[in-house]
């Protein structure tokens, strides 16, 4: 099973998700500003936009994504940095975050191989912000992981406490072996 190696404290998770979300919102805002106002202090549109998805479709998709990210970030904040346990969500989000990040690194390597003049900061805005989104997914996956682990630990300690009370009363106790998380 894929597990995030994240050791982010649950209370730190919502602020981190919010910071990553704000970075993405700034990217979308910057892209709209460049498209509409053409400010000289921002990079030109071709550096913000790869052209893989036509912009009239990309912007609404980005706005919907921001809405979903905001909703999930608020939920993580409300629930103390954890979400209800779900092994399938954990595996999917964690796997997706790893795959997404690796795909962006491969994309960057391919990009600078084809266009060496873009090395480091030329046309890297899409790649950088896709890595921001991959990190957001990774942190969100940790919110499910922590709740899943804490609920399993709680179940094991409840079983041990019950067994201890029974053995003190002289009852025969049979404790099922706990599986490692």
N, C-alpha and C positions, 0 to 999 in steps of 0.2 A: 504494500500500500504506500502511496506517495504521501509524505507528511511534510508540511513546511518546517524548515529548521528555525523559523522565527521564534525568538524569545522576547518578543515585544510584550511588555506588561499590558494586560487588558485595558487598564485605564488610559494608557498612552495610544491605544489603537485608534479611537475615534478622532483625536486631534491629528494623527498622522494621515488617516483617510481624508480628513477635511483639507489638510495641507496639499495632498496630492490632487484632490478635486479642484482646489483653488488654482493650482498650477495649470490644470487642464482648461479651466474656465478662462484663465488669462490667455492661453494659447488660442482658444476659439475667438475670444474678443479681439486679440491682435490680428488674427486672420481676417475678421470682418472689417476692422479698421483699415487694414492694408487694401482690401478689396474696394471699400467705399471712399475713403479719404486720401489714400496714397501718401501717408506721412513719410517724410524723408528719414526720420529717426528709426523707422522699422525696416527690416529686410523686405525686399520685393516679394510679391505673391508667389513666384515660382519657388522660393525657398520655404514657404509655409505649406505648400500644397503639392502633393506628388502627382495628382491628376488621375489616380487609379479609379476614383469615383467622381462623377461630375458634381461640381460644387453645389448645384441646386438640390442634390440628393444628400450630399455630405453634411451640409449645415443642419438640416432637420434631424439627421441621424445623430449628430454630435449633441444637439440640444436635448433629444430624448435620452441619450446616454447620460448627460449631466443630470437630468431629472431622476433617473434610476440610481445613479451614484449618490446623489443627495439624499434620496429616500433611504438607501441602505446605510449610508454613513450616519444618518439620524437614528436609525434603528440600533446600530452598534453603540452609539452614544447613550441612548435610552436604556439599553440592556447591559450597561456596565462593561462594554468592550467585548461582549460575547453574544453569540446567536444560538438558537436551539441546535442541539447536536444533529448532524446529518453527515454520515460518512460519504454518501455519494456526492453531496455538494462539496465537501472537503476535497475529495479526490479530483473532482472536475475542476474546481477553481484553482487548486494548487497545480495540477497538470497543465491547465490552460495558461496559468501565469508563467510557468517554466517554458512551455512551448512558444508562447508569445514573445518572451524576452529573447529566447534563442533565435527565433525568426527575425527579430529586429537586428540582432548582432550580425546574422548572416546577410540581411538586407544591407546593412552599413558596409560590410566587407565587400559585397558585390558592387555597391554603389561607388566606393572609392577605388575599386579595381578598374571599373569602367571609366570613371571620371576622377583621376588622381588629383585634379585641381580642387575637388570638393572635400579633400581630406580635412579632418577635424571639424570645421564649422561651416562648410559650404553645403547647403541643402540638407542639413541634419535636423532641422526642427521637427519634421514628422517622425523621424526615428527616435529622437529624444523623448517626445511626448507619447509615443507608443510604449516606450520603456516606463514612463510614468504610469500609464494605464496598467501595464503588466505588474508593476509594483503594487498598485491599488488592489488588483485581484489577489495578489499574494497575501497582503495584509488582511483583506476580507476573509480569505480562506483560513487564516489563523484564528479569526473570531469563531468560526465553527469548530476548529480543532480544539481550542481551549475548553469550550463548553462540553464537547464530547469527552475529553479526558477528565474534566472535573466531575462530570456525572458518573463516569465509570469508577473513579476513585471513591466517590460518595457511596455508590452501591456496594463496593467492596468493604468500606469501613462500616456501613450499616450491617452487612452480613457478619462481619467480625464482632461487632458490638452485640448483636443478637446471640451469637454463639457463646460469647463470654458470659452473658446473663444466664443462658441455659446451663452452662457448665457449672456456674456458681450454685445453681439450684439443684445440681446433681443429675440433670437430664443428660441423656446420651446426645452428643453433638456430632454432626457430620457437616463439615464445611466444604463446599465445592471449591475446587482450586480455581483461583482467579487467573484469567489470561492476562498476559502482559499487554499493555496498550500499544 
